[in-house]
Structure formats: structure tokens, C-alpha cells
Amino acid sequence: MTAYWMILDSWTLTRRTLLHWRNQPAQLLLGLFFPVMVLLMFAYLFGGAMIVPGGGDYREFLLPGMFTLTMAFGLEGTYTAVAADAQRGVTDRFRTMPISAASVVTGRSVADMLDAAVGLVALIACGLAIGWRWHHGAADALLAVGLLLLLRYSLLWLGIWLALAAGKPETLMAVQILVWPLGFLSSVFTSPDTMPGWLGTIAGWNPLSATADATRHLFGNPGSAGPIWPAVVWPIVLLAVFAPLAIRRYRRLT
């Protein structure tokens, strides 16, 4: 029964976030438009100067990387909302209610995952429109989508912990600024083989690189396709570390 009530509480708090989005659709639409804009910019403005390792169309190389980078986009909205709730006393009100402590952060994470899934579908549709295709079966494509959402879920818990630890929405701007160095220092836009040796090594260990390479392999796209297991291990490690920290931090809020 405890699990049942936690699920029910989590869904109630998920609906709270969805209602906010319904009342503020511009924020949701902007979150969908921004990754599409970045995709088109790299595909058509910079794509002609890019070299794909082993040959092949750059757009086919780019799309799995953009899918991966999109999993890091939009998280600042969730981070800011969590920090704002804590600062305004909304979280304190939740703590006085007979609800599970985990349901507050879990409800927020479920809403964010729904948002991420919609954004991923929009970006896949845009990719298909500009000529990208997956070349393996539907099962491999679905597994690639699952790896992308797993990465998003792990980054989300990292962000929730940072939001609760920061306490103020203003301090979270640094988190979003760091998304860009993290995204570029990876195999999202180009192969680490084209970078200086030490920089390429760092890029190769980037969690975004692990997911981008694994999804290229599953989609059958050209480039630095890699094994699947790093794309599973990295998110699991992040989840194992930051999900308990986020829930513990919430329980210790005063």
C-alpha cells in the first residue's frame, strides 16, 4: 500500500507541473523550437565543413548526437522550478502534508520525462524531414530511444540535487552555461579523433559521447559508433549517486 500511495502522490504532483505548462504554453513551445534551431544551424550552416570519420553524410552523423544533446536541454526549467518551490516555501507546505517525501521529486521528474519524450519526438520528426534515417530494425531504434531517455533521467536527478542544494534559482544559471562545454567536449558534433590527443580522451569519457556513440551504432549511422554498455553504465552510476542524494536533501530541508 505504501508504494501505491507514493505512485498516487507522484502522479498528483506530476499533474501540477502539467497544468503549469498548459497555462504557460510559450515556455513549452520554446523548449521544442530551440533544439530544432540548433539542429538546422549545424546541419546546413556548418555541416559542409565537417568530416565524418570513415565517410558518410554529416546529417546522419549529427542526428544521434543532437538527440543526445537534447537530453541535456530544457533541464534548467525543472531545476529552476524545484529551487523556486524551495525558496518560496511551497516545498515546506508539501512537507507538512501526509505525502511521501520521494513523491515530490519523483512527480517533478515524471513531468520532465514527458517533456523530454515530446521534444525527442519533435527532433526525430525534424531529422526525418531533412533526410536522416535509421538503418537497423525497429527494435534497435527503440533501444536507442530508451538509452536517450535513460540519460535524461539520470541528468535530471543530478539537476534536482543541485537545485535543492543551491536553494536559489539564480545560482542555477551556471548549470545551463555548463551544458554547452559539456556538449561540445564530446562526440555530439564531431569525432574525438579530430581533437588533440588529451582533449579527445576527455571527450571520449564524456557520458554524452557514450550515448551518442551507442545510438549511432543502434541507428546504423556513420561515425564513431561505439558499444552500448557505457551508455547504460554512465546513467546508472549517476542515478545511483544523485537520486538518493536528492531525496535525502529534500528530507533535510528546513
N, C-alpha and C positions, 0 to 999 in steps of 0.2 A: 504493500500500500504506500510506503514511503516513496518508492520510485514513481508510482502513479501520480502522486500529488506533486512531485518535483516536475514531472513532464507537463502536468496541467498548469502549474505556476509558470514554467518556462514559456509555454505557448501564450499565456495571457500577456506576459511581458514582451513576447515577440510581436503580438498584435499591437501593442502600444507603439512600437517603432514603426510598424507598417502604416498605422494611422497617421503618424507624423509625416511619413513620405507622401501619403495621399493628400495631405493638406499643404505640402510643400513640394509639388512635382518638379519644379525647376531644378532643384538640387539633384534629384534622381536623373533627370534628363542630361544635365551637365556631366554627371558621372559616366553616362553612357557615351556621350559625344567625345569626351577628351581622349580615351584610348583609340577611337576611330580616327581622330585627327592625327595623333602621333603615328599610327599605322600608315596612313596615306602619305604623310610627310616623308617617312623613311622609305616607303615603297617607291615613291615617284620622284622625290627631290634628291635623295642620297643613294637610292638603290643602284643607279648606273655606275657609281664609283666603288661599289662593294664587290669583293671577290669571295665566292663561295668555295671553301676547301673541297677539292675533288670535282669542282664544276657543278653546274646546275643553276636553276633560276633563283635569284636572290629573294623574290617574294615567297617562294616555297620554303626557303631557309628562314626568312624573317617571321612568318606567321606563328610557328610554335614558340619562338622567343617572345613575341608580343603577347601571346596567350599567357605566358608565364609572368611577364612584367605586369600585365593587367591584374594578376592576383595580388600584387602589391599596391595597385592604385585604389583610391577610394577608402582605404583603411583609416585615413585621418578623420573621416566623418564619424566613424564608430569611436575612435579614440577620443575625439573632442566631446562627443555626446556622453561618453562614460565619465570623463573628467568634469563636464559641466553638471551632470547629475550629482556627483560627489560634492562639488563646490556649492551648489545651490541648496543642498540639504535634501534633495529627492532621494538619494541613496539612504540617508538616515531614516527617512519615512518608511522606505522598504524594509529596513532592518527592524522596525518596530512591529511589522506585520507578521502574522503566523505563516510565513512562506519560507521555502528553502533558500539558504544563502547562495547556493550554487545556481539556483534558477534565475537570479538577477543577471549574472554574467552569461549564463547559458542562453537565456532569452535573447540577449543582445547579439550573441554570436550566431544564433539561428537566423535572425533577421539579416545579418550581414552576409551569411552564406547564400540566402535567397537573392540578395542584391548582386553578389558575385556571379551567381549562376545566370542571372538575366544579362549581366554585362558580358559574360563569356559567350552566350548565345548570339548576342548582337555582334560581337567581334568575329565569331565564326562565320556569320552571315555576310559580313563585310569582306572577309577573306575569300569566301566562295565567289563573291561578286567580282573581285579583282583577279581571279584566276587560280587561287590556291586550291589544292585538292589533297585529300588523304588517299594513300595508295595501297594501304593494307585493309583488312576486313573491318567490319563494324565493331567487333569485339575489341580489337586493338585501339580503335578510335575512342571507344567508351572508356577503356582503361586509361588512355591518355587524359581524357577529361577528368577522370577520377583522381589522377595524380595532381592535376592542376588545382582541383578543389581541396585536396588534402594539404597542399602547400598554403593555400589561402587560409584554411582553418588554423594551421599552426602559426602563421604570421599574425592572425587575429588575436590569439591568446597572448602572444608576445606584446602586442599593442595594448590589450586590455590591462595587462600588468603594468606597462609603462604609464598608461592613463591614470590608473589608481595610485601609482607611486608618485606621479608628478603632481596630481591634485589640482592643477590649473590648466585650462585649455590652451592658454597662450604658450606654455612651455612645450607643447606638443608640436609646434611648427617645425622644430628641429627634426622631429621624426620624419615628417614628409620630405624635408630637404634631403635627408639621408637616403631616401628611396632612389634618387637619381644616381648618386655614386654607386649604390648597390646594384642598380640595374645596368649601368654601363660597364662596370667592372665584372662582367660575366660573359657568357656566350649568347646573350639575347640578340645582339645586333651583329656580332662578328665572332669569328673563332678565336679562342685564346692563343692559337698557334701563330696568329698575326701580331701578337703583342710581344714586348720584351720578355725574356725568359722568366724573371721573377714575378712580373706582373701577370703573365699568363698562368703561372702556378696558382697565384691568389685567385684569379678568375675561375680557374678550374675547380677550386674548392668552394666556390660560392653556391649556396643552396639553390639560387635561381638557375645557375648553369646546370646543376644536376637535373632539375625538372625540364629545362629547355632541351637538353640533350636526349633525355629519355622520351620526351614526347615526339621529337624528330624521328627517333627510332620507331616509335609506335605508329606514327602517321606515315612513315616511309618517305620522309622529306630529306633533301640533301643537306650536307653539312656535318658538323661534329656530333653525329648521333652517338649516344652512349648507352650504357647499361641502365636497367630500370632500378636496381636496388638502391643506389644513392638517393634517387628521388623519393624513395619510401623511407629510408633511414633518417634523412635530414628532418623531414616534418615530424616524425615520431619522436626524435630527440628534442626538438623544440616544444612539442606538446608535453612531453614528459617533464620538462623543466618548468615551463611557464604557465601551464594550466593550473597546477597545484599552487604556484606562487600567486597567481591572480586571485584564486578563490581564498587563499589564506590572507592576502592583502585586503580583500573585501571584508572578511570577518573581523579584521583588526581596525577597520576604520572607526574613527571617533567623531 
